[in-house]
Amino acid sequence: MLVPIMGNAAKYIMGVALLGAGFSSLLGNTQRGMVLLSAGFDKDTALESKAIRVGCLICLIVTMIICYSYGGSPTQLILMANVATSIATPVAGLFILLLLWRKDVNEGYKKPTALKTQIPNLIQSITSLF
C-alpha cells in the first residue's frame, strides 16, 4: 500500500516499522505484566528492581523460545497475540472497575461520578463472585 508513495523503499520502511512496533509492544507489555504480577504478590514494583528485571528477562526468553520454535508465519503469531489482548484487556478493565467499587481500597475517596451511574446491585453481584 505504501509503494505508490514511497516506491521501492516501502518494503524496508515497513519492515523497520514492524520491527520497532514489535519491540515496543513486547518490552512494554512484559514490564507492565511483571509489575502487575509483583504487585499481586506484594513485592517491589519499581522497574529497576531486581525482581522485575529478572522476571522480564525470563518472560522474554520464554517468548523467544516460542517464536523460534513456531514454524508458521509470524503474522499468525501476531494475530494470536491480538486475540489474546482483545480478551485480556476487557477482563483487566472489569477487575479495575471492581477495585474502584471496593470500600477498603477507596477509603477516604469519593467514587467517580461516571461510576455512580452504573447499577450498584450488578457490581455487587459481580464482586460477590470474587
PyMOL commands that set and color helices and strands:
alter all, ss='L'
color gray80, all
select helices_A, chain A and resi 3-40+50-69+74-101+113-116+120-129
alter helices_A, ss='H'
color red, helices_A
deselect
rebuild
show_as cartoon
